[in-house]
Amino acid sequence: MATGYLEILRARHAARLLVGTLVGRLPNATAAIAIVLFIRAEGGSYSLAGALAAVYGVANAVGQPLLGRLVDLHGQPRVQLPAALASALAMAVFAFSGTEALPLSYVAVAGAGLFTPPLEGGLRALWSSVLRREDQVHTAYAMDAVAQEVMFTIGPLLVTLCTALWSAQAALLVLNVVGVLGALSVVVSPPSRAWRSAPREAHWLGALRSPGLLVLLAAFLFVGVALGSITVAAVSYADDHGGDAVYGWLMAALGLGALVGGAVYGARGWAGAPERRLRLLVGLLAVCYLPLMLMPGPVAMTALTALAGVFLAPAIACAFVIVDRHAPSGTVTEAFSWLVTTFTVGASVGTGLAGPVVEWGGALWGFAVPGAAGAVSLLVLLATGRVLAAPARAAVVAAASENDPNRAAEPRFSSGDRA
């Protein structure tokens, strides 16, 4: 299983880009959890915590494709690092303002989300310049999804650890400083500095002019709703079964399940159209959310939460391949950022919806939300199968690199961007 991943990591710059992006994405990955814990520590309600987390998510959703388009136009270093600094500064304002000045808190949280750097889309655009074979890039997509789940496994534990050792305020500040350092590591690397987008057709819709991409985004909106609702429902469950420690283990188990599923998925090649495979993965994901409504004791609940995450990373990795197939030329960073945006919007809707649901009907009804959202996602994929099932891009001969002094053409597969 490890052979394919080791081959990727041995490629020059690959490990640095993966780790730097992973660390740089930590503030965004833990924002919803950190905001919920911080507001609760300040004496706020679940509804307020959910609303602030939703504001962060919506602002993040707006910022990701806009920043992704700027990256496609101007390169990574000019956009990623200033955005990371602005986001961290805004979150620091929120951490120090607390709930005493709610308008300022909302503005600060919105700023932190808006300027979150599109490191995810940036990394996926870089893979084709670091790796030379299409199968390696597909393996890298799976490894990327697995690494993301490492972050979602470790992130909740780091948030709860910082909160236990210092405070929820310290957790917000520390994680954002670490995130800036991760972004810095990526943007000063040679592949990031050398990367240039492929020529693009001027169009105000950008990547959104692809019907297949729109279908994929619609489906992943509801996958995000499912994941976001679990975040809030798990807090309510943990309050009755052991507090913050139980909550941290539940969130870590969700990430661990996805990590295991993604590692197994990425360890082998898959025949057939990825669009058909995605329908199966999303269906299994929806089914695995349903047992959460049983709400057994903490140990069994942790196991069920891990099961709920098993098919998440495979579904995301499969979606990466489909994005690459459907993104118009010169829009790959923007297209991947739209996937991040849609997922974030869904997660924000999920957190915002689950707060009132939990207050009305308790954790049981909170855990009913992800199962319903997963079912809707599957229905979207089933209803739009013909639109999504576009032919795979044919292999092409890429134009000479802007950074190649010999201007030599190189046989490459189509991935939307070149270095």
C-alpha positions, 0 to 999 in steps of 0.5 A: 500500500505504501509503495505508491505513496513513497514514490510520490514523496520521493519526487523532488519538492513533493514532501515539502509541498504536501506538508507545507500545505497541510500545515497551512490549511490547519486554521481553516480545517479547525476553524469551525471547532475552534469557534464553537469551543471559543464561543462556548467558553465565552458563555455564548449559545450553540446558535451563536457559535453556529452562526459565527462558524457559518459566517466564517464558512460563507466568507471562506466560500466567497474568497476561495474562488476569487483568490483562486482566480487571482492565483491563476492570473498572477501566480501563487506567491503574490496571492497566497502569503498576503492572504494568509497574513490577512486571515490570521490577523482577522482571527486574532481580532476575533480572539481578542474581541470575544463576544463583548462586541458582536458586530466586530466579532462577525466582521473579524470572522468574515475577514478570516474566512474571506482571506483564507489562502487557496492552498488546497487548489494551489497544491492540486495545480502544482502536482502536474509540474512536480510529477511526470505521469498521470497515474502519479498525479491521481495517486497524489490526489488520493494522498492529498485526501489522506493527508487532509484527513490526518489534519482533520484527525490531529486538528481537533486534538490540537484545538482541545489540547490548546484549550485544555492547557491554555484557553480557547483563545490561545487555540485560535491564535496558535493555530493561525500562526502555525498556518502562516508558517505553513503557507510561507513554506509553500510559496517560497518553494521553487515549484510554487514560484515557477508555476504559471497557469495555462492560457485561459479563455476570457470568460466572466464565469471562469471555471463555472462555465463547465456543466459537469463541474456545476453538477459535482459542486451541487453534489458536494454541497450536501456532503459538506452539509453532512460533515458540518452538522456532525460538528455541532451535533457531536458537541451536544452529544459530548456535553452529556457523555464526558465533555471536551475530551469526548468531543475531541475523540469523536472528531478525531475518529471521524478524520481517522476513518476517512484517513484509513478509507483514503489510504486503502482507496489510493493504494490501487488503481481503479478501472472505469469512469470516476463519475460512476465510482463517485456515485457508489462512494457517496451512497456508501457515505450516506449509509454510514451516517445513519448509525450515528443516530443510535448514540451509544456510549462514548467508546461505541460512538467513537467507533461509529464516528470512524465508520461515518468517515471511511468513505469521505476521503475516497469520495473527495479523491475521486472528485479531484479527478473529475474536477481535473476532467471538467475544468476549462483550460487555465482555470484549474486552481479556480476549479479546485477552489470552487470545490473547496468553496462548495464544500465549505458552504455546505459545512457552514449550512450544516453547522448553522442548521444543526445548531437550532436543530440540536436546541430543538430536538437534541443530539438525536435530531442533530445526527439525523441531518448528515444522513439526509444530506448524504441521501440528497447528494446521491440523488443529485449525482443519479439525476445528472449522470449524463451531464457529469459523464463527459469523456476524459480529456485526451493526452496532449502535447503541452506548450513549452514552459514559460520557464524553459529557456530551450522552449522545448515541448514536452509530452504531458497529459492534460491537467489544466496547468503547467509549470 
